[in-house]
Amino acid sequence: MTEESKKGLEWQEKPLSDNERLKEQSQFLRGTILEDLQDPLTGGFKGDNFQLIRFHGMYEQDDRDIRAERADEKLEPLKFMLLRCRLPGGIIKPHQWVELDKFARENSYYRSIRLTNRQTFQFHGVPKGKLQTMHRLLHSLGLDSIATASDMNRNVLCTSNPIESELHQQAYEYAKKISEHLLPRTRGYLDVWIDGKKVQSSDDFLQEDEPILGKTYLPRKFKTAVVIPPLNDVDCYGNDLDFVAIPDGNGHLAGFNVLVGGGLSMEHGNTKTYPHISLELGYVPLEYTLKAAEGVVTTQRDFGNRADRKNARSRYTIQNMGLDNFRAEVERRMGVKFEPIHAFKFTERGDRIGWVKGIDKNWHLTLFIESGRLVDNDEKQLLSGVLEIAKIHKGDFRITANQNLIVANVAEKDKANIEKIARQYGLINENISKLRENSMSCVAFPTCPLAMAEAERVLPNFIDELDKVMEKHHVADDYIVTRITGCPNGCGRAMLAEIGLVGKAIGRYNLHIGGDREGLRIPRLYKENITLPEIVDELDGLIGRWATERNANEGFGDFVVRTDIIKPVINAPIDFWDANKIILQTAA
């Protein structure tokens, strides 16, 4: 480590956060989880175990809709777990889906499966007594949930891109390699959830090592994506680490541009926290991909702030070190210098809903799943519909980073049958507007403990109202990227939307506008702490102006910036922002 690269380590003079103690004393993430599983007096986990289960891909939650009612009855909140599967690139086989569907119906409080914008699925409402059953099921299917939450590299995204099949397959293979390379090495996950084995002595840990993540893992969560231009369907500028695929002259993968330091979380009222798009480090040939991933992650491991978790994400590490110093440290660890960035351009994001045909002559059906929620109700039988498709489908499923589902690699002879089932169960609906197709929400109430306002449950009616506004101003055939998140933690990626609602309190939101369609710009706060009807009224006027004053093919976000309705976000130190502009110039 050079003297220059040590810049930004001032946090070492402060006491470490308690999470660092927790990880240090966790016996490589085992803690006393097994003992807690045997405790019938509570549906949750005690002490450090409440945090440790997150390293195994789970969060403890409760049904907030009935929390007060249970308190009145002197009962513990109805506690259960969320589990998030590790599924790099979002690809899952139909036979796996059949078993996952069965578990959700028989063991989940909500009898649903939710597709996430981290390109995987979640079970909500799993009781503590079913956790080992669930993990053993995943293990039998060749799946797991390790490192999908907490202070590790999380599920690695990859552009779904069902058309350019060969390039996608190569990029997907690297998404899997990156995911595997950055996994923790501890057997703690297997000991607790698969074997049910309690380690008796600290001597048993002497053989364990975490060469990449370290004994105390990363300072904070870390997100990685692989993206294939020109489709930015994974919102790559919102990730800590991005690999932008660069093809050779024959359409094969040649290497990656490496981007770092993106992130969308913030805290209301705390100006030291802010969303930011990722910055360019440089280009690496394929053979240095894993070295680049390891170099970035270990640099974040060693330089990230372990005293203040609100200042611990990679974007703050880069700000504290300086981008050039961060790059130099990664190059030192890689043993090679980055090449200059190769030109690339994003022209769109989102998913291509409906049928498309790949260059391999197979068909791919992208199904719009609002907020990713697969559940059966009186109106639609979405969960059952996907199950029926899984029973006959010979290809695979791809969960997209926009909470949708692709029925991929359908042979011509099977296409009609797949479509018939999808229509029968309400999975295909031609009346869905482009605005709705380009919307997204996080879970929020009733299960997320961080939620300040509704998101998933209010999105459908909110889009209904915006559809009316779009029709009123004769732009119903167009769209605006619109997202709602229940708190400022960033799960709904509202801070890369043209219209982003961030929950402030029950029924109240901060309204951000001015992102762009390609996902290159952070929207800016426009109105604070207002209700959904007030937001619709504000947008009515703005969309009316956009409809009549915009340039040809000008998106809503670009319009409100060009006309000075909103200023572009500059909420980081100016030198950091100057580095940020490099991305915009390259992408342009």
C-alpha positions in Angstrom: 0.0 0.0 0.0 1.6 3.3 -1.1 1.5 6.5 1.0 -0.7 8.1 -1.6 -3.2 5.3 -1.6 -3.6 5.5 2.2 -5.7 8.7 1.7 -9.2 8.2 3.0 -8.3 6.0 6.0 -9.1 8.7 8.6 -12.0 6.6 9.8 -9.5 4.2 11.4 -9.0 6.7 14.2 -12.6 6.2 15.2 -14.3 3.3 17.1 -15.5 0.6 14.7 -19.2 0.0 14.3 -20.7 -2.8 16.3 -21.3 -4.7 13.1 -17.5 -5.2 12.9 -17.5 -6.8 16.4 -20.4 -9.0 15.3 -18.6 -10.3 12.3 -15.3 -10.8 14.1 -17.0 -12.9 16.8 -19.4 -14.8 14.5 -17.3 -17.9 14.0 -17.3 -17.4 10.3 -21.0 -16.5 10.2 -22.3 -19.4 12.3 -23.0 -17.5 15.6 -25.5 -19.3 17.7 -28.1 -19.6 14.9 -28.6 -23.4 15.5 -29.5 -22.7 19.1 -32.0 -20.1 18.1 -33.7 -22.5 15.7 -34.5 -24.7 18.6 -36.1 -21.9 20.6 -40.0 -22.2 20.4 -40.7 -19.1 22.5 -40.1 -16.7 19.7 -40.6 -16.7 15.9 -37.4 -14.6 15.5 -33.7 -14.6 16.2 -31.9 -13.0 19.2 -28.8 -10.9 19.6 -26.2 -11.1 16.9 -28.1 -13.8 15.1 -30.7 -11.2 14.0 -28.0 -9.7 11.8 -26.0 -12.9 11.0 -28.9 -14.5 9.2 -28.6 -11.7 6.6 -25.3 -13.1 5.5 -27.2 -16.3 4.7 -29.7 -14.4 2.5 -32.5 -13.8 5.0 -34.1 -10.9 6.8 -36.4 -11.2 9.9 -39.7 -9.4 9.2 -43.2 -9.3 10.6 -46.7 -8.4 9.3 -46.9 -4.7 10.1 -50.6 -4.6 9.2 -51.4 -6.6 12.3 -48.5 -5.5 14.6 -50.6 -3.1 16.7 -53.5 -5.7 17.0 -51.1 -8.3 18.2 -49.5 -5.9 20.7 -53.0 -5.2 22.1 -53.4 -8.9 22.6 -50.0 -9.0 24.4 -48.6 -11.2 21.5 -45.2 -11.0 19.8 -45.3 -9.6 16.3 -46.1 -12.2 13.7 -42.4 -12.9 12.8 -41.2 -14.7 9.8 -38.3 -14.6 7.3 -37.7 -13.3 3.8 -35.3 -15.4 1.8 -33.5 -14.2 -1.3 -32.0 -16.8 -3.6 -28.5 -16.4 -5.2 -29.2 -16.6 -8.9 -26.5 -14.9 -11.0 -27.9 -13.6 -14.3 -31.4 -14.6 -13.2 -31.5 -18.0 -15.0 -33.5 -20.8 -13.5 -34.8 -24.1 -14.9 -38.4 -25.1 -15.1 -38.0 -28.2 -12.9 -36.5 -26.0 -10.2 -39.4 -23.6 -10.5 -41.9 -26.4 -9.9 -40.4 -27.3 -6.6 -40.0 -23.6 -5.5 -43.7 -23.1 -6.3 -44.6 -26.0 -4.1 -42.6 -24.7 -1.2 -44.2 -21.2 -1.5 -47.7 -22.6 -1.5 -47.1 -25.0 1.4 -44.8 -23.0 3.7 -45.0 -19.3 2.9 -47.4 -17.1 4.9 -48.2 -15.1 1.7 -48.2 -18.0 -0.8 -46.4 -16.0 -3.4 -43.0 -15.7 -5.1 -41.7 -12.2 -5.7 -39.3 -11.5 -8.6 -36.8 -8.8 -7.5 -34.9 -6.1 -9.4 -31.7 -7.9 -8.3 -32.7 -10.6 -10.9 -33.7 -13.3 -8.4 -36.7 -14.4 -6.4 -37.8 -14.0 -2.8 -39.9 -16.0 -0.5 -41.9 -13.8 2.0 -43.3 -15.1 5.2 -41.3 -18.2 5.9 -41.6 -19.3 9.6 -38.5 -20.0 11.5 -39.4 -23.7 11.8 -39.3 -24.1 8.0 -36.0 -22.5 7.4 -33.8 -25.6 7.3 -36.4 -27.3 5.1 -36.2 -24.3 2.7 -32.4 -24.2 2.5 -32.2 -28.0 2.1 -34.7 -27.7 -0.8 -32.5 -25.1 -2.5 -29.4 -27.2 -1.9 -31.1 -30.2 -3.5 -31.9 -28.0 -6.6 -28.4 -26.8 -6.9 -29.3 -23.4 -5.5 -28.5 -21.4 -2.3 -29.0 -18.0 -0.7 -25.5 -17.3 0.6 -24.3 -13.7 0.1 -27.6 -12.2 -1.2 -27.7 -9.8 1.7 -25.5 -8.0 4.2 -21.8 -7.1 3.8 -20.9 -9.2 0.8 -21.1 -9.1 -2.9 -24.7 -9.7 -3.7 -26.5 -11.4 -6.6 -24.6 -10.6 -9.8 -26.9 -9.1 -12.5 -26.5 -9.8 -16.2 -28.3 -8.3 -19.2 -31.1 -10.7 -20.1 -30.9 -9.8 -23.8 -32.6 -12.8 -25.4 -31.9 -11.8 -28.9 -28.0 -11.9 -29.2 -27.9 -15.4 -27.8 -24.2 -16.1 -28.2 -22.9 -12.9 -26.7 -25.4 -13.1 -23.9 -24.3 -16.6 -23.1 -20.7 -15.5 -22.8 -21.5 -12.6 -20.6 -23.8 -14.8 -18.5 -20.9 -17.2 -17.9 -18.8 -14.4 -16.6 -21.6 -13.2 -14.3 -21.6 -16.7 -12.8 -17.8 -16.8 -12.6 -17.7 -13.4 -10.8 -20.4 -14.5 -8.4 -18.6 -17.7 -7.5 -15.2 -16.0 -7.3 -16.5 -13.4 -4.8 -18.4 -15.9 -2.6 -17.4 -16.4 1.1 -15.4 -19.5 1.6 -16.8 -20.4 5.1 -18.7 -23.6 5.5 -20.9 -21.8 8.0 -23.9 -21.8 5.6 -23.7 -25.6 5.0 -23.1 -26.3 8.7 -26.1 -24.4 9.9 -28.7 -24.9 7.1 -27.8 -28.2 5.3 -26.0 -30.3 7.9 -27.4 -28.9 11.0 -24.0 -29.3 12.5 -22.7 -27.4 15.5 -19.0 -26.7 15.5 -17.7 -27.6 18.9 -14.3 -25.9 19.2 -12.7 -22.8 18.0 -9.9 -25.0 16.7 -12.3 -26.2 14.0 -12.1 -22.7 12.5 -8.3 -22.7 12.1 -8.5 -24.2 8.7 -11.1 -21.7 7.4 -10.0 -18.6 5.6 -11.6 -15.7 3.6 -8.9 -14.7 1.2 -11.0 -12.2 -0.7 -13.7 -11.0 1.8 -11.6 -11.2 4.9 -12.6 -12.4 8.4 -14.9 -9.4 8.9 -16.1 -9.4 5.3 -16.9 -6.1 3.5 -17.6 -2.8 5.3 -21.1 -2.7 3.7 -23.2 -4.3 1.0 -21.7 -4.5 -2.5 -23.6 -4.8 -5.8 -22.2 -6.0 -9.1 -23.6 -6.2 -12.7 -22.6 -7.4 -16.1 -24.3 -5.3 -18.9 -24.4 -5.6 -22.7 -24.8 -2.3 -24.5 -26.9 -0.8 -26.0 -29.5 -2.2 -23.5 -29.0 -0.9 -20.0 -31.7 -3.2 -18.5 -29.7 -3.8 -15.3 -29.4 0.0 -14.4 -25.6 -0.5 -14.4 -24.9 3.0 -13.1 -26.5 2.2 -9.8 -24.0 -0.6 -8.9 -20.8 -0.7 -6.9 -19.1 -2.6 -9.7 -20.1 -2.9 -13.4 -18.6 -4.9 -16.2 -19.7 -3.4 -19.5 -19.3 -6.1 -22.2 -17.2 -5.1 -25.3 -17.5 -7.4 -28.3 -14.8 -8.1 -30.9 -15.4 -7.6 -34.6 -17.1 -11.0 -34.8 -19.7 -10.4 -32.1 -17.8 -12.4 -29.5 -17.0 -11.1 -26.0 -13.5 -9.5 -26.0 -13.4 -7.9 -22.6 -15.1 -5.4 -20.2 -15.1 -1.8 -19.3 -15.0 -1.6 -15.5 -17.1 1.0 -13.7 -17.2 1.5 -9.9 -18.9 3.5 -7.2 -22.6 3.6 -8.2 -25.2 3.5 -5.5 -28.7 4.8 -4.9 -29.3 4.7 -1.1 -29.4 7.9 1.0 -30.9 9.0 4.3 -33.6 11.7 4.7 -32.0 14.8 6.1 -28.4 13.5 6.0 -26.6 15.5 3.3 -23.5 13.3 3.8 -25.4 10.5 2.1 -26.4 10.7 -1.6 -27.1 8.6 -4.7 -24.4 8.6 -7.4 -23.8 7.0 -10.7 -20.7 4.8 -11.2 -17.3 6.0 -12.6 -14.9 4.6 -15.1 -11.8 2.7 -14.1 -10.8 1.4 -17.5 -10.9 -1.6 -19.8 -9.7 -5.2 -19.2 -9.3 -8.1 -21.5 -11.3 -11.2 -20.6 -8.4 -12.9 -18.9 -8.2 -10.1 -16.3 -11.9 -10.0 -15.4 -11.8 -11.9 -12.2 -8.6 -10.1 -11.1 -10.3 -6.8 -11.7 -13.3 -7.9 -9.7 -11.1 -9.1 -6.8 -9.0 -6.0 -7.0 -12.0 -3.7 -6.6 -13.6 -5.8 -3.9 -10.4 -6.1 -1.8 -9.7 -2.4 -2.2 -13.2 -1.7 -0.9 -12.6 -4.3 1.9 -9.4 -2.5 3.1 -10.3 1.1 2.5 -14.1 1.2 3.1 -15.3 3.0 6.3 -15.8 0.5 9.1 -16.6 3.2 11.7 -19.6 4.7 10.0 -21.9 2.4 8.0 -23.7 5.3 6.4 -20.3 6.3 4.8 -19.2 2.8 4.0 -20.4 2.1 0.4 -17.8 2.1 -2.4 -18.8 5.6 -3.7 -17.8 7.1 -0.4 -14.5 5.1 -0.4 -13.8 6.5 -3.9 -14.7 10.0 -2.8 -12.4 9.7 0.2 -9.5 8.2 -1.7 -9.9 10.0 -5.0 -10.7 8.1 -8.2 -7.1 8.1 -9.5 -5.8 6.7 -6.2 -8.6 4.1 -6.1 -7.7 3.0 -9.7 -4.0 2.8 -8.9 -4.7 0.6 -5.8 -6.9 -1.7 -7.9 -4.2 -1.9 -10.6 -1.5 -2.7 -8.0 -3.6 -5.6 -6.8 -4.4 -6.8 -10.3 -0.8 -6.7 -11.4 -1.7 -4.9 -14.6 -2.9 -1.4 -15.6 -6.3 -0.7 -17.0 -6.5 0.1 -20.7 -8.4 3.2 -21.8 -12.2 2.8 -21.9 -13.6 1.4 -25.1 -16.4 3.4 -26.6 -20.0 2.2 -25.7 -23.4 3.7 -25.8 -26.7 2.9 -24.1 -29.8 3.7 -26.1 -32.6 2.1 -23.9 -33.4 0.2 -20.8 -36.3 -1.8 -19.5 -37.5 -5.1 -21.0 -38.9 -5.9 -24.5 -42.4 -7.2 -23.4 -43.8 -9.9 -25.7 -42.3 -12.3 -28.1 -38.8 -11.8 -29.7 -36.8 -14.2 -31.8 -33.1 -14.8 -31.1 -30.4 -15.3 -33.7 -30.4 -19.0 -32.7 -34.0 -19.1 -34.1 -35.5 -19.8 -30.6 -38.4 -17.6 -29.3 -38.4 -15.7 -26.0 -41.5 -14.4 -24.3 -41.1 -11.6 -21.8 -44.0 -11.4 -19.4 -44.7 -8.2 -17.6 -45.1 -8.9 -13.8 -46.2 -5.8 -11.9 -43.8 -5.2 -9.1 -42.6 -8.8 -9.6 -45.4 -10.3 -7.5 -46.5 -13.8 -8.6 -49.6 -14.6 -6.6 -53.1 -16.0 -7.3 -56.1 -13.9 -6.6 -59.6 -13.3 -7.9 -58.4 -11.4 -10.9 -55.4 -13.3 -12.1 -53.7 -16.6 -11.4 -50.1 -15.5 -12.1 -48.4 -18.0 -9.8 -50.4 -20.9 -11.2 -49.8 -19.7 -14.7 -46.0 -19.8 -14.4 -46.3 -23.2 -12.8 -48.3 -24.6 -15.7 -45.7 -23.2 -18.1 -42.9 -24.7 -16.1 -44.5 -28.1 -16.3 -44.2 -28.2 -20.1 -41.4 -25.7 -20.9 -38.2 -27.3 -22.3 -36.0 -24.1 -22.2 -35.3 -21.9 -19.2 -36.7 -18.9 -17.3 -34.9 -15.6 -17.0 -35.8 -13.2 -14.2 -35.0 -9.7 -15.4 -33.6 -6.8 -13.4 -37.0 -5.1 -14.0 -39.0 -7.7 -12.0 -40.3 -9.4 -15.1 -40.0 -13.0 -16.3 -38.7 -14.3 -19.7 -39.8 -17.7 -20.9 -36.6 -18.3 -22.8 -35.6 -20.6 -25.6 -39.0 -21.7 -26.8 -38.9 -23.8 -30.0 -41.2 -22.8 -32.8 -43.4 -25.9 -32.3 -44.0 -25.0 -28.6 -44.7 -21.3 -29.0 -48.5 -21.5 -29.4 -49.0 -23.7 -26.4 -46.9 -21.4 -24.2 -48.8 -18.4 -25.3 -52.1 -20.1 -24.7 -51.3 -20.9 -21.1 -49.9 -17.3 -20.5 -53.1 -15.8 -21.8 -55.3 -18.2 -19.9 -53.8 -17.2 -16.6 -53.5 -13.5 -17.2 -49.8 -13.3 -17.8 -50.3 -11.6 -21.2 -52.4 -8.4 -21.3 -52.2 -6.1 -24.4 -54.0 -3.4 -22.6 -51.0 -2.6 -20.3 -49.6 0.9 -21.1 -46.0 1.6 -21.9 -46.0 3.7 -18.7 -46.9 0.7 -16.6 -44.4 -1.5 -18.4 -41.7 1.0 -17.4 -42.7 1.3 -13.7 -41.2 -0.5 -10.7 -41.6 -0.6 -6.9 -40.0 -2.1 -3.9 -42.0 -4.3 -1.5 -42.4 -1.8 1.4 -45.5 -2.5 3.6 -46.5 -4.8 5.1 -43.3 -6.8 5.4 -40.3 -4.5 5.1 -39.3 -3.1 8.5 -37.6 -0.1 6.8 -40.7 1.1 4.9 -41.9 4.6 5.7 -44.7 4.6 3.1 -46.4 2.2 0.7 -44.9 1.2 -2.6 -45.9 -2.1 -4.1 -49.5 -1.8 -2.9 -50.0 1.8 -4.2 -48.2 1.4 -7.5 -51.1 0.0 -9.6 -53.5 2.8 -8.7 -50.9 5.5 -9.0 -50.1 4.3 -12.5 -53.8 4.3 -13.3 -53.9 8.0 -12.4 -50.8 8.8 -14.4 -52.2 6.8 -17.4 -55.2 9.2 -17.3 -52.9 12.2 -17.3 -50.9 10.8 -20.2 -54.2 10.2 -22.2 -55.4 13.7 -21.3 -52.3 15.2 -22.9 -52.3 12.9 -25.9 -49.1 11.1 -25.0 -50.6 7.7 -23.9 -48.5 5.9 -26.5 -45.3 7.2 -24.9 -43.8 6.4 -21.5 -41.9 7.9 -18.5 -39.7 5.7 -16.4 -41.6 5.8 -13.0 -40.6 4.2 -9.8 -41.8 4.1 -6.2 -39.8 3.1 -3.1 -41.0 3.0 0.4 -37.9 4.5 2.0 -34.7 6.1 0.9 -32.7 2.9 1.0 -32.9 2.6 -2.8 -34.4 -0.9 -3.4 -36.9 0.4 -5.9 -34.2 2.2 -7.9 -36.3 5.4 -7.8 -33.1 7.4 -8.0 -32.5 6.4 -11.5 -36.0 7.1 -12.7 -37.4 10.1 -14.7 -40.1 10.2 -12.0 -39.0 8.8 -8.6 -41.2 8.7 -5.5 -39.3 8.1 -2.2 -41.4 7.3 0.9 -41.2 9.9 3.7 -44.2 8.9 5.9 -47.5 7.1 5.6 -49.1 8.5 2.5 -46.4 11.0 1.8 -43.4 11.0 -0.6 -40.6 13.1 -1.9 -41.0 13.6 -5.6 -37.8 13.5 -7.7 -37.7 14.3 -11.4 -35.1 14.7 -14.1 -33.5 11.3 -14.6 -33.2 10.0 -18.2 -34.5 7.1 -20.1 -31.0 5.5 -20.5 -30.3 5.5 -16.7 -27.3 7.9 -16.8 -28.6 10.6 -14.6 -29.8 10.9 -11.0 -33.2 12.7 -10.6 -33.4 15.8 -8.3 -35.8 16.5 -5.4 -38.7 18.6 -6.8 -41.3 18.5 -4.1 -40.9 17.3 -0.6 -43.3 15.4 1.7 -46.4 15.5 -0.4 -49.3 13.1 -0.9 -50.0 11.0 -4.0 -52.9 13.2 -5.2 -50.7 16.2 -4.9 -48.0 14.4 -6.9 -50.5 13.6 -9.6 -51.5 17.2 -9.7 -47.9 18.4 -10.0 -47.2 15.8 -12.8 -50.4 16.8 -14.6 -48.9 20.3 -15.3 -45.4 19.0 -16.0 -46.6 16.3 -18.4 -48.8 18.8 -20.1 -45.9 21.1 -20.8 -43.8 18.1 -21.9 -46.5 17.0 -24.4 -46.6 20.5 -26.1 -43.1 21.9 -25.7 -40.8 18.9 -26.1 -38.3 18.4 -28.9 -38.7 15.4 -31.2 -38.3 12.1 -29.3 -37.3 14.0 -26.1 -38.0 12.1 -22.9 -39.7 13.6 -19.9 -36.5 13.7 -17.8 -34.5 15.4 -20.5 -37.3 17.9 -21.1 -37.5 19.0 -17.4 -33.7 19.5 -17.4 -33.5 21.3 -20.7 -36.3 23.8 -19.8 -34.8 24.5 -16.3 -37.7 23.0 -14.5 -35.1 21.1 -12.5 -31.3 21.3 -12.3 -29.2 18.3 -12.8 -28.0 16.7 -9.5 -24.6 17.8 -8.3 -24.5 16.6 -4.7 -21.0 15.3 -4.4 -17.7 17.2 -4.2 -17.0 19.0 -7.4 -13.9 16.9 -8.3 -16.0 13.8 -7.9 -18.6 15.2 -10.2 -16.0 16.2 -12.8 -15.0 12.5 -12.8 -18.6 11.6 -13.2 -18.9 13.7 -16.4 -16.4 11.5 -18.1 -19.0 8.7 -18.1 -21.6 11.0 -19.7 -19.1 12.0 -22.4 -18.1 8.4 -23.1 -21.6 7.1 -23.2 -22.7 9.9 -25.5 
